Amino acid sequence: MTAAACVRSAAYVRVSSRAQTHEMQRAAIERAAAARGDELPPAAWYAERMSGKSVDRPELHRLRADVRAGAVGRLYVFRLDRITRSGIRDTLEVLEELRRAGCEVISLTDGFDLNGPAAEIILAVMAWASKMERLAINERISAARERIEGEGGRWGRPPRMDRETLANARCLRSEGRSLREVAVALKVPRATLARALRCP
């Protein structure tokens, strides 16, 4: 029997970027689970850093498979948009699949009973609002990019190495210095230097 097969209560947490962490979601879920008398060992957590614009995500796939296999009977999420932000159809489809397999879904911050008589109507409205929010964020990012590039600027993170540093790096390498020696001399991370010089 796998570790996942032993799990009765579980939690799913998701953030959209590497700069974000799961800690706030995890802490809130741990408190809620403890209040219900549920234990959430390491194997009970499904965590990923991916956008919610698609349900095609490895940990979500693993969670759904475990629920279908009867390994998860209760699922905690911080908010329903952690499962998906891709619209009404995907939200209702995933939740219905989980509930049909006998999994109780508990959302900490959405403020309504997922098993209540008006649940589907509320879910539909919330899923629509979540999708609209995601689209609005994408539009703002696109508009900002167009403005910056239109003004002659460069979109994205600034380069870690300026032209002078790069020139010095090439000069030191031409003298036979190792990549590590150059990185230490110029106080530049070795990986950054390797990318800039296209070194193996």
C-alpha positions as CSV (number, residue, x, y, z in Angstrom):
1,M,0.0,0.0,0.0
2,T,1.4,3.4,-1.0
3,A,1.7,6.4,1.4
4,A,-1.1,8.1,-0.6
5,A,-3.4,5.1,-0.1
6,C,-3.2,5.5,3.7
7,V,-4.3,9.2,3.6
8,R,-7.9,9.9,4.7
9,S,-7.7,13.6,5.1
10,A,-5.6,15.7,2.8
11,A,-4.8,19.3,1.7
12,Y,-4.2,21.0,-1.6
13,V,-2.2,24.2,-1.7
14,R,-1.1,26.2,-4.8
15,V,0.7,29.4,-5.6
16,S,1.3,30.9,-9.0
17,S,5.0,31.7,-9.0
18,R,8.3,30.7,-7.5
19,A,8.5,33.9,-5.5
20,Q,5.4,32.9,-3.5
21,T,5.2,30.4,-0.8
22,H,2.6,28.0,0.5
23,E,3.2,28.8,4.2
24,M,0.1,31.0,4.8
25,Q,-2.2,28.5,3.2
26,R,-0.6,25.6,5.1
27,A,-0.8,27.3,8.5
28,A,-4.5,28.1,8.0
29,I,-5.3,24.6,6.9
30,E,-3.3,23.0,9.7
31,R,-5.3,25.0,12.2
32,A,-8.7,24.1,10.6
33,A,-7.7,20.4,10.4
34,A,-6.6,20.3,14.0
35,A,-9.9,21.9,15.1
36,R,-11.7,19.0,13.4
37,G,-9.4,16.4,14.8
38,D,-7.7,15.7,11.5
39,E,-4.0,14.9,11.1
40,L,-2.2,16.0,7.9
41,P,1.1,14.1,7.7
42,P,3.6,15.0,4.9
43,A,2.0,12.5,2.5
44,A,-1.3,14.2,2.9
45,W,-0.2,17.4,1.2
46,Y,-0.5,18.2,-2.5
47,A,1.4,21.3,-3.3
48,E,2.5,23.0,-6.5
49,R,3.6,26.3,-8.0
50,M,1.6,26.7,-11.2
51,S,-1.0,29.0,-12.6
52,G,-4.6,28.1,-12.0
53,K,-5.6,28.9,-15.6
54,S,-5.6,25.2,-16.4
55,V,-6.5,22.0,-14.5
56,D,-3.6,20.2,-16.3
57,R,-1.3,20.2,-13.3
58,P,0.7,17.3,-11.9
59,E,-0.3,17.5,-8.3
60,L,-3.9,18.1,-9.1
61,H,-3.9,15.1,-11.3
62,R,-2.3,13.0,-8.5
63,L,-4.9,14.3,-6.0
64,R,-7.8,13.5,-8.3
65,A,-6.4,10.0,-8.9
66,D,-6.0,9.4,-5.2
67,V,-9.6,10.6,-4.5
68,R,-10.9,8.3,-7.2
69,A,-9.0,5.4,-5.6
70,G,-10.7,6.1,-2.3
71,A,-7.5,7.3,-0.6
72,V,-8.8,10.7,0.3
73,G,-12.0,11.2,2.1
74,R,-11.7,14.8,3.1
75,L,-9.9,17.6,1.3
76,Y,-8.9,21.0,2.7
77,V,-8.2,24.0,0.5
78,F,-7.6,27.5,1.5
79,R,-9.9,28.8,-1.2
80,L,-11.6,27.2,-4.2
81,D,-9.6,29.2,-6.7
82,R,-6.5,27.3,-5.5
83,I,-8.0,24.3,-7.3
84,T,-8.8,26.2,-10.5
85,R,-9.2,29.7,-11.9
86,S,-10.1,28.6,-15.4
87,G,-13.9,29.1,-15.2
88,I,-17.2,27.7,-14.2
89,R,-17.1,24.5,-16.1
90,D,-13.7,23.3,-14.8
91,T,-14.5,24.3,-11.2
92,L,-17.8,22.4,-11.1
93,E,-16.3,19.5,-13.0
94,V,-13.4,19.0,-10.5
95,L,-15.6,19.5,-7.4
96,E,-18.3,17.2,-8.7
97,E,-15.7,14.5,-9.5
98,L,-14.3,14.8,-5.9
99,R,-17.7,14.7,-4.3
100,R,-18.9,11.9,-6.5
101,A,-15.9,9.8,-5.3
102,G,-17.0,10.4,-1.7
103,C,-14.5,13.2,-0.9
104,E,-15.8,16.1,1.3
105,V,-14.2,19.4,0.2
106,I,-13.7,22.0,2.9
107,S,-12.8,25.5,1.8
108,L,-11.5,27.7,4.6
109,T,-12.2,31.2,3.3
110,D,-15.1,31.0,0.8
111,G,-17.6,31.2,3.6
112,F,-20.3,28.8,2.4
113,D,-21.2,25.1,2.7
114,L,-20.1,23.2,-0.5
115,N,-22.9,20.7,0.2
116,G,-25.7,23.2,0.8
117,P,-28.7,23.5,-1.6
118,A,-27.4,26.7,-3.2
119,A,-23.8,25.5,-3.5
120,E,-23.8,25.1,-7.3
121,I,-25.1,28.6,-7.9
122,I,-22.6,30.2,-5.6
123,L,-19.8,28.1,-7.0
124,A,-20.7,29.1,-10.6
125,V,-20.6,32.8,-9.6
126,M,-17.4,32.5,-7.7
127,A,-15.7,30.5,-10.6
128,W,-16.8,33.2,-13.1
129,A,-15.5,36.0,-10.8
130,S,-12.2,34.2,-10.4
131,K,-11.7,33.7,-14.1
132,M,-12.6,37.4,-14.7
133,E,-10.0,38.4,-12.1
134,R,-7.3,36.3,-13.8
135,L,-8.1,37.7,-17.2
136,A,-8.0,41.3,-15.8
137,I,-4.6,40.6,-14.3
138,N,-3.3,39.3,-17.7
139,E,-4.7,42.4,-19.5
140,R,-2.9,44.7,-17.0
141,I,0.3,42.8,-17.4
142,S,0.0,42.9,-21.2
143,A,-0.8,46.7,-21.2
144,A,2.2,47.4,-18.9
145,R,4.5,45.4,-21.2
146,E,3.3,47.2,-24.3
147,R,3.8,50.6,-22.6
148,I,7.3,49.8,-21.4
149,E,8.4,48.4,-24.7
150,G,6.7,51.3,-26.6
151,E,8.8,53.7,-24.5
152,G,12.0,51.8,-25.5
153,G,12.3,50.0,-22.3
154,R,12.9,46.3,-21.7
155,W,10.3,44.0,-20.3
156,G,11.3,41.4,-17.6
157,R,13.9,41.2,-14.9
158,P,16.9,43.4,-15.3
159,P,20.1,41.6,-16.4
160,R,22.3,40.4,-13.5
161,M,25.4,41.4,-15.4
162,D,26.0,44.8,-17.0
163,R,28.2,45.2,-20.1
164,E,31.3,46.2,-18.2
165,T,31.1,43.2,-16.0
166,L,30.5,40.9,-18.9
167,A,33.5,42.3,-20.7
168,N,35.7,41.8,-17.7
169,A,34.4,38.2,-17.4
170,R,35.3,37.5,-21.0
171,C,38.8,39.1,-20.5
172,L,39.4,36.9,-17.4
173,R,38.2,33.8,-19.2
174,S,40.5,34.5,-22.1
175,E,43.4,34.6,-19.6
176,G,42.6,31.0,-18.7
177,R,40.7,31.7,-15.4
178,S,38.1,29.1,-14.4
179,L,34.5,29.9,-14.3
180,R,34.5,29.7,-10.5
181,E,37.5,32.0,-10.3
182,V,35.9,34.6,-12.5
183,A,32.6,34.4,-10.6
184,V,34.4,34.9,-7.3
185,A,36.5,37.8,-8.7
186,L,33.5,39.6,-10.1
187,K,31.1,38.7,-7.2
188,V,28.6,37.2,-9.7
189,P,26.8,33.9,-9.1
190,R,28.4,31.1,-11.1
191,A,25.1,30.1,-12.8
192,T,24.5,33.7,-13.9
193,L,28.1,33.9,-15.3
194,A,27.7,30.6,-17.1
195,R,24.5,31.7,-18.8
196,A,26.0,35.1,-19.8
197,L,29.0,33.4,-21.3
198,R,27.1,30.4,-22.5
199,C,29.5,28.1,-20.7
200,P,28.7,24.4,-19.8
